[in-house]
Amino acid sequence: METKRNQFVIYPHPANDEVQPDLDPKDKLIYIAIRRYMDKTTLEAFPSYATITKDTSAAAKTIKKCIDNLVREGYLETRKEGRKIIYKFNNKKQFEPFSYDFLDKPDLSFTEKSYIIASQQYMFKDEEEGKINYNNRELSKLINMPESTISKCNRSLERKGYLEGASEIVKKFQLRELDQLFIWKFKEQDEKIQKNSEDIDYLKRELKRIKLENEEMKNLLNTKNKYII
């Protein structure tokens, strides 16, 4: 039997921290719930609404609305094959990973999971905590979730032992309890790979520039020598 340990699924997010986010937190959770079944070669998945409901507790009406939003924003395309809906994903460079164990936590509600998924990109890791330095009003604008819903989620998550500082500006999410701790190691590794790729691209551009300068200098010297002779 395949274990869920250290398995994860990703949610792509915009390259910049935009004031107006492109998706609702619920859309992000539905995206992840579908992407969990994606074939890595074809980038396609076809879980039924019943499966998505089982995994997220979302009603069919909510699922349809979220899928419509995801299609509108270009995160996936849909087509029908008989009674089956095929979802085709559009990969983007930056993303947030979420463990299967986190997604399957039975004591987290649909709204709480949506809140955490939308908020993770604004966390910074400190030991085993994911900290957010935004107050509820600021976070509300960033993740497109009502301030009252955020406050309710914070209090509920604190009661369940997943969050400290529900009424404070600095929120401390307990990554180990949320089964998201190993995810941050993956993120750190990915950021190093991305940084190395950017450094390599920079060095390639510099090498190209130096070669062009050498060619120009060589042509200039050849021209001068021609006139001296």
N, C-alpha and C positions, 0 to 999 in steps of 0.2 A: 504494500500500500504506500502511495506517495505521501510524504510528510509535508506539512505546511511550513515547517520550520525554515526561516530565512527565505521564504518565498514572498514576492511583493509584486505590486502592480503600480503603474505610474499615472500621474495626471499632468499633462503639459500646461504650463502657464506662460503668460506674456513675458517678454524679455525684461520689461521695465515694470516697476511697481506703479501701476497706473492708479490715479485717483478713482476713476470709473472702471471697475473690473468688467471683464467681458462675460462672465458667467455668474449665475447664482450659486451659492454653496450646494444646493440640492442637485443642480446640474452636474457638479463635479463628482458627487457621490455616485450618481447614476452612470456617469462616464466610466468611473473606475469599476463599478459593478459589471458593466458590459465588457470593458477591456480585459478584465480578469480571464475571460474566455477566448481572448484573441489568439489566432494562429500567428506565430512570429514571422512566418514566411509570407503569407498572403495579407497580413494585417487585417484580417477579417474575423468576425465573431457572429454567432447567431443564437445567443441565449433567448429563451422565451420570456414573455412578460411574467409568467409564473415563477420562473427561476430568479428573475431580477427582484420580484416581490419577496421571494423567500430569502434572498441575500440581504435585502435592504429594508424590508417592511414597508416599502413605498406602495401606494395604491396605483392601479393601472393608469388612472387619469394623470397622476403626478409624473409617472414614468414617461407617458406620451408627451407631456408638456416639456419635460427636461430634454427628451430626445429631439424635439422640434427646435429647442434653443441650441443644442449642440450642433445640429445640422446647419442652422442659420449662421452660427459663428464659425463654421468651417472645421470643426473638430472631428466630424465624421460624416460619411455619406450612407444612405440606406437604399436598399433595393429589395424587392420581394421575389422569392422563388417558391411558388406555390403558396402555402400558408406560412412559410418561414420568412422572417425579416433578416437580411444580411446587413451587418454594420461594417463599413470600411473605414479604418482609422487614418487620420492624417497626422503623422508624427511631427512633433516640434522639438526644437533643440533643448530648451530648459524644461525641467519637470520636477515634480515632487513624488517620491515613492512612498507607498503605504503597504504595510505587511498584511498578509492574509489573516494573521491572528488578530490584528487590530480590526480589520473589516468584519470579522466574525464574532466580535465580542457581543455576547447576548445582553449585557447590561447597559450597553450604549444605545441610545435611541437614534432614529434616522436623522433627526435634527442635530443631535450632539456630534455624530460622525461627520455630518456636513460641515458643521462649525469648525471642527478640528482640521478637516481636510482643507478648508478654505484658509485657515489661519496659519498652517504650518510654514508657508513660505515667508512669513513675517517673524518666525521664531529664530532665536540664536541659541546654540547649544552651550550649556554650562554644566559640565560633569554629566549627570543623568537627567538634567532638566532642559526642557525647551522653553525659553523665556520670551515673553512678548512685552515690549515697553510701551504699547499704545493703550490709551484708555478706551473704554467701550465706545465712545462716540467716534473716536478716530478709527478704531478697528471696524466699526459699522460701515464707514465710507469706503474702507479698503476692500472689504470682502462682500459688500452688498447684502448685508444681513441687518435686520432691525436691532437697534440698541437694546430694546427690551428682551429680544430673543437671546442676544449675547449674554446679558446679565443673568437670565434664567439658566442658560447652559452652564455658565461659570459656577453658579451656586450648586447646581445638580452635580457637576463634575467634581466639585470640591467634596460634596457629601460622599461620593463614590471613591474618593481617594486618588483621583486622576489629576487634580489641580490644587495648587496652593495659591492663596492671595486672590480669591474670587472678587473681593471688594477693593483690591489695591490696583495701582496702575500697572505694576509689574506682575504679570501672571506667570506662574511656574507650572508647566505641564510635566507630569511625571512620565518620562519616556519609557522607562522599564515597565511600569504598570500598563502603559498603553501598547506595549509590544512594538515600540517604534525605535528602540535604542540602537539596534543593529543597522537600521535604515540610515542613521546619521553617519555611520562609518562608510556606508556605500556612497552617500552624498559627498563626503569629504574626498573619497577616492575619485569620484567623477569630476569634482571641481579641480583636483590636481591634474587629471588627464586633460581637461578643457584648458587649464592654464598652460600646460606643456604644449598643447596644440597651438595655442595663441602665440607662445614664444617661438615655436618652430616657424609659424607663418611670418612672424616679424623678422626672424633671421633670414628667411628666404627672400623677403622683400629687400632687406638690407644688402644681401649678397648680389641681388639683381642690380640694385642701385650702384654698388661699387664697381661691378663689371661694366656698366654703362659709362661711369666716370672714367674708368681705365681706358675704354675704347675711345672716348673723346680725347683724353690726354694723348693716347697713342697716335691718333689722327692728327692732332695739333703738332706733335713733335715731327711726324713725317712731313707735314707741310712746311715746317720751319727748315728742316734738313734739305728739302728740295730747293728752297730758295738760296740756302747757303752754298750748295754745290753750284 
